[in-house]
Amino acid sequence: MAAKPWQDKRVVIVDDSATVREELKHAFQACGVQVVGMAADGAIGLELVSKHRPELVSLDLIMPEMDGVECYRKIQELDPTIKCIIITWIGAEPKILENLADKMPAHLFQVKPVTARELEARLDKIYFPQPQVVKSRPAVDDEPEDLMDLGIKVS
């Protein structure tokens, strides 16, 4: 089996829950990622990122001291090549993702709890992003002739 691009990369895990940090540590290790640091808030997480220069960072959104949005922004200023995964309980809320769309790409979000299989699927989306396909409706002139012949109006 060919190695995945995230295997043997280094990650810093930033989450205010010790239990979640441990679960993520095991999930990342199962994916072949080396955990080089763990932090309970964004400020300490940013210090670890500056110190270790990992290729990956796992961020929670809601944390003390510095939230995940601010930490993500600072990480991108520090080194835009660092890939981030936002692992949060609220990531499944469409309104929240919509409000964060200008700050963070939606493919970065993973909902807690996360298994190694789900984490690997998210890493796949991060390392191999798919272009966004915008579906548009055909113009009235583009309606299939067979539908127009039947008197069916496509609206």
C-alpha positions as CSV (number, residue, x, y, z in Angstrom):
1,M,0.0,0.0,0.0
2,A,1.4,3.4,-1.0
3,A,2.1,5.9,1.8
4,K,-0.3,8.7,2.3
5,P,1.1,12.3,2.1
6,W,0.3,12.8,5.8
7,Q,2.1,9.7,7.1
8,D,5.2,10.6,9.1
9,K,4.1,14.3,9.3
10,R,4.1,16.0,12.7
11,V,0.9,17.4,14.4
12,V,0.2,19.7,17.3
13,I,-3.2,19.0,18.9
14,V,-5.0,22.0,20.4
15,D,-8.2,21.3,22.4
16,D,-9.4,22.3,25.8
17,S,-10.5,18.8,26.7
18,A,-7.8,16.4,27.9
19,T,-10.0,13.5,26.9
20,V,-10.4,14.7,23.4
21,R,-6.7,15.5,23.1
22,E,-5.9,11.8,24.1
23,E,-8.5,10.5,21.6
24,L,-7.1,12.6,18.8
25,K,-3.5,11.6,19.7
26,H,-4.5,7.9,19.2
27,A,-6.4,8.7,16.0
28,F,-3.5,10.6,14.5
29,Q,-1.0,7.9,15.5
30,A,-3.3,5.3,13.9
31,C,-3.1,7.4,10.7
32,G,0.7,7.4,10.8
33,V,1.0,11.0,12.1
34,Q,3.6,11.8,14.8
35,V,2.1,13.9,17.7
36,V,4.8,16.5,18.7
37,G,2.7,18.6,21.1
38,M,-0.7,19.0,22.8
39,A,-2.2,22.2,24.2
40,A,-5.3,23.1,26.2
41,D,-5.8,26.5,24.5
42,G,-4.9,28.4,21.4
43,A,-2.2,30.6,22.9
44,I,-0.1,27.6,24.1
45,G,-0.9,25.8,20.9
46,L,0.5,28.7,18.9
47,E,3.7,28.6,21.0
48,L,4.0,24.8,20.3
49,V,3.5,25.4,16.5
50,S,6.2,28.1,16.6
51,K,8.6,25.8,18.4
52,H,7.9,22.5,16.5
53,R,6.9,23.8,13.1
54,P,4.5,20.8,12.5
55,E,3.0,20.1,9.1
56,L,-0.4,19.7,10.7
57,V,-2.4,21.4,13.5
58,S,-5.6,20.1,15.0
59,L,-7.7,22.9,16.4
60,D,-10.9,23.1,18.5
61,L,-13.0,26.2,17.9
62,I,-14.1,27.2,21.4
63,M,-11.2,27.4,23.8
64,P,-9.9,29.7,26.6
65,E,-7.3,32.3,26.0
66,M,-7.3,32.1,22.2
67,D,-10.1,30.5,20.2
68,G,-9.6,28.2,17.2
69,V,-10.4,30.9,14.6
70,E,-7.8,33.3,16.0
71,C,-5.3,30.6,16.4
72,Y,-5.9,29.4,12.8
73,R,-5.4,33.0,11.5
74,K,-2.1,33.4,13.4
75,I,-0.8,30.0,12.2
76,Q,-1.5,31.0,8.6
77,E,0.4,34.2,9.2
78,L,3.3,32.3,10.7
79,D,3.4,29.7,8.0
80,P,0.6,29.3,5.4
81,T,1.9,25.8,4.4
82,I,0.8,24.4,7.7
83,K,-2.4,22.4,7.2
84,C,-5.1,22.8,9.9
85,I,-8.0,20.6,10.8
86,I,-10.8,22.1,12.9
87,I,-12.2,19.4,15.1
88,T,-15.2,20.6,17.0
89,W,-18.7,19.7,18.3
90,I,-20.2,22.7,16.5
91,G,-18.7,22.0,13.1
92,A,-21.9,20.3,11.9
93,E,-24.0,23.4,12.3
94,P,-24.4,24.8,8.7
95,K,-25.0,28.4,10.0
96,I,-21.7,28.3,11.9
97,L,-19.8,27.0,8.8
98,E,-21.5,29.7,6.7
99,N,-20.4,32.4,9.1
100,L,-16.8,31.1,9.2
101,A,-16.6,30.6,5.4
102,D,-14.6,33.8,4.8
103,K,-12.1,32.8,7.6
104,M,-11.7,29.0,7.1
105,P,-12.4,26.6,4.2
106,A,-15.2,24.3,5.0
107,H,-13.2,21.1,4.1
108,L,-11.1,21.7,7.2
109,F,-14.0,21.0,9.6
110,Q,-14.4,17.6,11.3
111,V,-17.2,16.9,13.8
112,K,-16.3,15.3,17.2
113,P,-16.0,12.6,18.2
114,V,-13.6,11.5,15.5
115,T,-12.3,8.0,14.7
116,A,-9.1,7.2,12.9
117,R,-11.1,6.4,9.8
118,E,-12.9,9.7,9.8
119,L,-9.7,11.5,10.5
120,E,-8.0,9.8,7.5
121,A,-10.9,10.8,5.3
122,R,-10.6,14.4,6.4
123,L,-6.8,14.4,5.8
124,D,-7.6,13.0,2.3
125,K,-9.8,16.0,1.7
126,I,-7.2,18.4,3.0
127,Y,-4.3,17.0,1.0
128,F,-6.4,16.3,-2.1
129,P,-9.0,19.1,-2.2
130,Q,-11.7,18.7,-4.8
131,P,-12.7,21.7,-6.9
132,Q,-16.0,23.2,-5.9
133,V,-18.7,22.4,-8.5
134,V,-21.3,25.0,-8.8
135,K,-24.6,23.7,-10.1
136,S,-26.6,26.1,-12.1
137,R,-30.0,25.7,-13.6
138,P,-30.2,25.7,-17.4
139,A,-31.6,28.8,-19.0
140,V,-35.2,28.4,-20.4
141,D,-33.7,28.3,-24.0
142,D,-31.6,25.3,-22.9
143,E,-34.6,23.2,-21.9
144,P,-34.6,19.8,-23.5
145,E,-36.7,19.8,-26.7
146,D,-38.6,16.7,-25.8
147,L,-40.0,18.3,-22.6
148,M,-41.0,21.4,-24.5
149,D,-42.7,19.2,-27.1
150,L,-44.8,17.6,-24.4
151,G,-45.9,21.0,-23.1
152,I,-44.0,20.6,-19.9
153,K,-42.4,23.8,-18.6
154,V,-39.3,23.3,-16.6
155,S,-39.1,25.9,-13.9
